[in-house]
Amino acid sequence: MPLRDADNSEMASTIAASARGCTLKCRALPTMCASLPIKPAALALAAGLVCMPLGIHAKADVQRYAIVMEALGRPKDDALAQKLDSLEVFLAKNGTPQPEARQVITTHLRASFLNPSLIPELVALVRDISAVTGTDIVLENGKFLYAFGHGVEALIDYCSALNALSVNDIVGMRRLPINAYNLALDRLEQRFSGAYERLRNTNPR
């Protein structure tokens, strides 16, 4: 059963307040080495998930992601596994079918070029893009990961199809590929961040 709007608003406000001003510094992609500021909408989803209680109707297996990470040869990280589990529950409680949420998160884990700590932010972004384009979230996730895993031109093609890049952005990405991934994420978040919740609130179901 989806959370009531008042519950969603209160949860988002609490989580965002606890994470305000945070900055993520990590190596997210092979060529993404700069600090990545997380947008407020992504913070509302990504921060504090580990503290969210599990619901009766959307309870994930708390060991599932630890097992998946071990099978993929990822370093043991119980905190991350719990955060991904809570992310799955949060998505399922807020409109994304749980099997699809689980598939999207697991597919991100399998993407060896991604830093797993970025998964909550990236999954939130994919959900926002999917809501705007009307594309199934699993399909949109595949397109997103393909773009970020297959070089600058694939990234330009994906972002351009979403009208997220200017001519100067494209020129800059080709001139300095090392900055292309940061720029692409920034432009996608500028255009789509928070779109899922805004659309959901205009037509609550």
N, C-alpha and C positions, 0 to 999 in steps of 0.2 A: 504494500500500500504506500503510495507516494506521501512524502511529508507534506504537511500543510504549509501554505505560503509563509505564514508567520513563523513556523518552525525553521524553514529554510533561511529566512531573513535573519533570524536570531543566530543560527549556527554560522552563517557566512560572516556576520558582523563580528562574532566572537573570534573566529579563526583568523579573519583578516587583521583584527586588532593585535592579536598575539604575534603576527608575522610581519607587521608593518615595518618597512625599512630594510628588510632582509635582502641580501645580495648573494647569489650563488656563484662561487668561483671554482670552476672545475673544467676538465677536458671532456667536453660533451661529444664531439665528433673528431675524426682524425685531424681536421684542419681548424677546429674551433677551440682556440686556446684562451680567448679573452674572457673577462668576467661577463656573466650573463645576468643582467638585472631581470628579476621575475616580475611580470606585470601584476597589478593588484588582483585582477580576476583569477589569475593562475594561483596567486597566494591563497585566495579564499578556498581553493580546492586542494592545493598541495600541502599547506601547512596544517599541523595539528591533526592530521588524519589518524595518526596512531592512537589518539585519545578518544576517537569516536566509538561509541558502543555499537556492538553488532545487533542488528535487528532480527526478529524471528523469521520474517519473510524474505530476508536478503542476507543470509548468513553465509559467508565464504569459509572455506576450509583454511584455518589459520596456518596450516603446515604446507599448503599447496605451493606457494611461491618460494618457500625455502627449498622444497624438493626440486622445483623447476630450476632454480638458480644453481643448485648443486649439480643437477644433471647436465646443465649447460657449461659447467666448469667455472661459474662465477664465484668470486670470493664469498665466503660465508658472511652473511649480513642479516641477522635476525631483525634488526630495526627496520631495514628496508623491506624485508618480506612482510612484516606486520603493516607497514605503511601501504604497500601494494594491496594487501588484503583489505585494509580499510578503505582504500580508494575504490576497489571493486564494490564494496558495500555502499559507499556513498553514491556512486554512479547509479547503482541499481535502485536505490531509494529515491533518486531524483530523475527518473524517467528513462534511463538506458537499460534495456533488458540485460539481466545478469549474465547470460551466456555470451552476449556480445561484448559486454564490459570485460569479462574474463579473457575472451579471445584477443581483444585489442591490447590489453595489458601484457598478456603472454607473448604476443607477437613483438611488442617493444622489447621485452626481455631477450628474445631470440636475436634481435638486431645487434650484432656484436660491435658495430661502430658507434653505438650510443652508450653514454654513461647512464647506468640505471637510475641514478639519483634524479635525473631529469624526467623520468617517466611521468610522474603526476602532472607536471607542467605541459608536457607534449600531448598527453592523452586529453587533457582539458582543451588544448588548442584544436586537436583533431575533432573533438566533439562539437566545438563551436563552428568549425568549417563545415562539418557535415550538416549541422542544423541550417546553415545559410544556403548551401548548395542543394539540399534535399537528397543527398547521397547517403546510402547506408553507411553507418559508421565504420563497419569492418572494411568495406570497399574503400572508403576515404582514407582509412588508416594505411591500407596497402599502398595507395598512391602516394601518400605522405612519406612513408618510409622508403619507398623506391626513389623518390626525388632526393631525399637526404642521403641516400646510400650510393648514388650513381653519378656523382660529380656535379660540377657547376652547371653544365648545360641542362641536365635533367631538373635541377633545382630551379633554374630560370624558367624552363617550360612549365613546370607545375605552378609556380608563383604567378607567372604571366597569365596563365589560364584563369587564375582567380583574381586578376586585375589588382594584384598586390604590389607590383613593381612599376616604378617610373623608368623612363629611358635612361636617366642618369644612374639609377640603381643598377640596371643591367650592365651598363658600361663599367661601373665600379666593381661589380662582381667578377666580370671577366678580367679586369685589370689587376685586381687583388683577390685571387681566389681564397686566400687564407681568411679573408673577412666575409666571404660570401654567405656562409652558414649563419653567422650572427646577424647579418643584414636581413637575410631571408626570414629568420625567426622574428626579428623585430617588426618587419613589415606585415607579416601574417598576423602577429598579435595586435598590431595597431588597427588592422582592418576587422579582425574577427573576434578578438578577445571579449568574452562575456556574452556573445551572441546567443548561445543556447538558452541561458537563463532569461535574457530579455525577450526572446521569442516565446518561451514557455509561459512567461508571465502575461504576455498579451493574449494568450489563448489557453488558459489553464484547463487541464483535463483531470 
